[in-house]
Amino acid sequence: MHEVDTTKYMVHANITAEGFVEKSDVVGAIFGQTEGLLGDELDLRDLQKSSRIGRIEVNIESKGGKSRGEILVPSGLDKAETAILAASLETIDRVGPCIAHVEITGLEDIRATKRKRITERAKLLMREIIETSIDSETMVSEVKQAVRMEEITSYKGLPAGPNIDSSDAILIVEGRADVLNLLKYGIKNTIAVEGTNIPPTVPKLSKRKTVTAFFDGDRGGDLILKELLQVADVDYIAMSPEGRSVEDMTYKEISKALHNKTSVEQQGYEKEKKEQEPKQVQKPQPRIVQRRTSKVKEEGGEEKEKNITPFKTHLQELGGTFKARLLDKEEKIVKETTVRELANELKETSENAKSVVFDGVITQRIVDLAKDKGLDYVVGIKIGDVTKVPTSLKILTADSA
């Protein structure tokens, strides 16, 4: 369809005729029956010559003795003149020898249609630009992520970070995706248990590492944590925010979760663990006041010197109870409490206490409180993240007590 360059509006009209008519009949009727109707200024022939009206298009077909079709008139006139011209078409009542009827179905604003088309196309182009553009920060992030993903290793068949064996402290997570996300942010001391049924590698590893369990805060994460506590030596617990998974947490969320980690005792898991694990029955040990050696009788009445210290004895008696003892200078019990309440007891302890022995991990907080109260010894199962040890204080573990 040919239109004038200055087309502003398009007149849409339907036409029906009682008989067989052709396109040329309709065009002739339009020019013939509107001639002189609107005066010289709106004469169709003159408007078309001056290109203010474009070529009139007629699409018509005849069927069953009747003809129906559509008329399109492109207009460069203003809105009011176009409306008058459109209304004049409805005065047409005959096409050739046939009775006819014309009805205006709409006045289309061509510029508005073009603007809408331009807007939609611009949206598509903008979307393509956004999807394909990469700023420098994104480039750096993608390169770093690719490098870190290459760093993921397999530690005895389990997905892990490259520092899992060399690091003194490790994070235990649920799956491979969690390891990858932590690697993305430079955390390389992570190992995944890959669901329930904890592999034996993890409990063995936990015996010589400070362990933080970092699981999703949902039902699945809670089940894995409970199983892990039954078989492994876990020191701290960190959980993802509600509704989030470790694998999709941001660096800020990860840092906050690890900063807010709490000890197993503070989380209140010691009772559950104690009930689920068979309690180890310790053989009665002699009460010893000497610091390094004692003599015990064997069968036959012979005495034999045995390397056992009072601290070792207390640790053995406390094994699996999650309790703590404050001892005086002769290693006699001043007070017995739970590991959970140990910090508060140390704050309020009397001058008689010179040592503390407990069934738990030695932390910097316990060390600092023991120093403030003038204790000589802190004895625990193993050492956690202790960075400052006062010269006046001796720290012993199950292996060195």
N, C-alpha and C positions, 0 to 999 in steps of 0.2 A: 504494500500500500504506500502510495506516495503522499507525503505530508509537506505542508509549507514549513519553512525554517522557523517561523515565528508562532507555531502552533502552541496555544495555551490550554485549549479545552477540546474535548472530543464529545460530540453529541451522539448518543446511542438511541436508536428508535427501532421498534418492530413494525412490520407492515403485513397486512393480510389483504387478499383480493379474492373476490368471488368469481374465479375463472383463471384461465391460463395467461400469465403475463411474463415478460422477460425483463432483464436488468435495464435495458435501454428504455423500456416503457416507464419504469419507475423513475429513472433519472429525468426523463422528459416531463413527467407529471410534477416533479419537484420544482423544476425551473418554470414550467408553464403556469402552474396554479399559485405560485408565490410571487410571480412577476407583478410589480406595481403595488403589491399588498402592503409593503413596509416602507415605501418611498424610495427615492433614488439612493439615499445613504446606505440602505440595507438591501439593495438589489443583489441577488445572488450572482448574476452574471458579472456585474461590476466588481463585486467583492472577490470573485475568483480571478478576474483579470489582474487585480491589484495584489493578488496573493494573500489576501486577508482571510480567504476561505480556501481550504485545500481541495483536493480531488475527492468528490463524493463517491463512497464505496457502497455498492449494493450487493448483497448475497441473498439470492432468492431461489426457491425451488417449488415446482408445482406437483401436486399429488391429489388424486381423487377429485379433480375439477376445481381445486382451490390452490392458491399460491400463498406461500408464507416466506418471510425473510427478514433480514436485518439491514438497517441503514446506518452508516457511519459518516459523520460530517466533521472534519477537522477545522477548528476555528482559531483565528488569530485575533479575534475581537475581544473586547473586555467582557467581564462576567455578565453584565446586564444585557449587552447587545447579543451575546451568545444565547442567553435565555430567551430573548425575544425571537431570535431566528429559529430556535428549537421549537418554540410554541407555534410558530407559523407552519411548521411541517404537519402539525395535527389538523390543519384545515383541509389537507388533501383528502378528497372523498371519492376520487375515481382515478384509475390507472388504465389508460386505453379505454376499451368499452366496458371495463369491469368496475363494479363498486369496490371501493377500497377503504381501509381504515389504518391510520398511522398513530402510534402511541409512543411517546418519549419515555424511555426506560432509565435514562440517567444522563447527567452532565459530569464528565470525568475531568478533573483538574490534572492535566498532563504533567505539570511541574511538580505537583505533590506526589504523583506516582513515581516520577523520576527520582525525587528526593528520597522516597522510601526505598527504591531499588538501590540508590547510592549508599544509603545507610546500612542496609543489609549486607551489601558487598563489602563495605568498609569494615563491618564487624568480622566477616570471614577473613579478610586480609589481615586485620589486627590480630586475630587469634592465631593465624599462621605465623606471624612475626614473633609473637610471644612464645609459641611452642618451639620455634627454631632458634631463637636468640639465646645465647649463653654469655652471661657477664663473667668478669674475671674471677669473682668470688666463687661462683658456681663451678668454674673450671678447676680452680684449686681444690674445692671440696670433692669434686668427682675424682680427681687424680689421687688425692689422699685416701679416699674411700677404696679405690681400686687397689692401691698398694696394701692397705690394711687387710682387705679381703684375701689378698694373696698370702698374708702372714698367718692365716689360720692353719693350725697344725692338727695332728692326730696324736693324742697322748694315750697310748695303749688302747687304741680303738675308739677313743672318745674325742669329740671336737673340742679344741682348746686353743688358747692364745700361746704365742711363742715363749712367754716367760713363765709358764705354769710350773716348770721344774726348778727354775733358778730362784723364783720369788719365795720369800719367807711367808707371805700372806697370799691367799688365793680366794677367788670368788667362785662359788658353785651355782650354776644357773640351770635352767630346764633344758634348753635345746640349742641347736646349732645357730639358729637365727639370733638368739640372745648373745652368743659369743661374737657373731659378726657385728651386731650393733655396738657392743662395747669396744670392739677393735676399732670401729669407725671413730671413736672418741679417744683412742690411744690407751685403752685399758687392756693389757695384754696378759694378765694373770688369771684368766677365766677358764673354767672347764664345765662341760655340760653333762648332766646325768642322763639326758634323753628319756625322760619319763620316769614312771615308777619302776620297781625292780632294780634298785640301785646296783650298778656294777661293783664288784669287789675292789676295783682300782681306786674308787673314791674313798672308802673307809681307810684304806692303807695310806693314801696320800694325806688324809686329814690328821693322822697321828703325828706327822712331822711338820705341819703347817698351821698357821693361824687362819681359821676358816670362817668366811662369811657366806651364809646362804642367801642368795639374792633371787627370789622367786616372784611370780605374778601374785597379786593380792586377790586371787579368786579361789574357787573350790579346788581346782586342779593343783594350784601352787601349794595350797595348805596340805593336801594329801601327800605330795612329794616331800614337803618339809617334814611332816610327821614320820614318814618312812626313813628319811635321811637321819633324823635325830635318833632313831633306833639303832642304826648301824654305823654311823660316823661320829667323829669328834668335832662338833660344831661349836664355834665360839660366839659368833654374832649372827643376827638375822636382820636382813633388809628386805623391804617389800615395795613393789611398784605401787603408784597411786591407784585409787579405785577407778576401774574402767580402762586402765592402761596395761599394756604388756611390756616386759623388759625389752622385747625386740623392737618396739616402736617408740621407746622413750627418748626424749631429747637429752642433750648433754646436761642442761640445767636440772632436769628432773632426775637424772642418774646421780649427779653430784649431791643433790639434796637428799635422795634416798639413802645413799651410802653415808653421808654425814650424820643422818638420823638413825643409823643402825643401832640396835640395842643388843645386849648380851642375851644369851639363851635364858639365863636365870631371870633377867628383868622381864622377858617375854612370858614368863610363867610356865615354861615347858618342862621344868625339872621334875614336877610331880608326875606328869604324864609319862615322861621317859622312864622314871624310876619304876612306875607301875608296870610298864610294858616290858622292861628288861628284867630277867631273872636276877635277883639280888645275889651277889657273890658272898658266900659265907667265909669269913676270915677265920683262920685258926687263931686260937688265943695266943697273944704275945705277952711276954713278960714286961712289966712296967720297969723302965730303965731310967735312971737318973744320970748315969754317966753320959758324956757328950759323944764319945766315939765308939766305944766297944762295951760289950757285956759278956758274961759267961752264962751259958745255959746248959743244963744237964741233959745228956743223951741217955739212951737205954744202957744199963750196966753201971750207971752211977758216975760215969766219967764226965768231967767238965771240959767244954771246948769253947774257945774264944770265937765269937761270931761278929762280923762287921755289920752292925745295925745301929742306927741312931734313933734318939727319941723322936725326931721329926719324921723319920721313915715309919716308925710305929704309928704315930698319929695319922699320917697319910693313909696307911693301910686300914686303920679302923674307920676312917671317914670315907673310904672308897665307895662310891655309888650313892652316898647320902645327900650330897650337895649341902653339906654343913661346914662350919668353920669353928676353930677353937683359938681362943686367946690364951697364951701360956705365960707363966711368970719366968723368972730367971733360972728356975730349976726344972723347967719344962713341965710344970704341973698346970692343970687346966684352971684358968681363972674364970672363963665363961665360954659357953658353947652357944652358937647361933646358926642361922641359915646363911648361905652365901648371899642371898638376896639382901639380907639385912646387915651384911658385913660392913659396908661403908658407914652406915649410921652408928654401928657399935664401935668402930674405930674412932669416930669423932668424939664419943662419950666415954671411951675407955679410961680406966684408972691408971695410976703410975705403976701398978704392980705388973701390968702386961709388958712383956719384952719381946714376944714373938707371936706371929699369927700363922696358923696352918689351916688350909682350907681345900676342899674338893672342887677346884675350879681353876680358871685361867688367871694368871697374874697380869693385872692391867696397870697403866700409868696412874690411874686414880688411886688404886690400892697402895701403890708404892709411895705416892705423895702423902697420903693420910698416915701411913706407917712412919714416914720420916718426921712428920709434924708431931707425932705422939712419942717420938724417941725410941721406937722399936728397934731391935737389933736384927731380927730375921723376918723375912716374908717367904713362906713356903707354900707352893701350889703345885698343881698337876703339870702345868707348863707355862711358859712365858708368852704373853700376847704382844701387843704393840707398845712395848716399853722403850722409850728413847732416852730417858734421863734416869740414871741410877745414882743416888747419893752415896758418897764414900762411906758414910756411917752405917749403911744398911747392906745386909747380905741377902741375896735372893737365891733360893734353892728350889729345885723342881723334883719330881719323882725320880729322875735319873741321878740327881746329884745330892739329894738329901741324905 
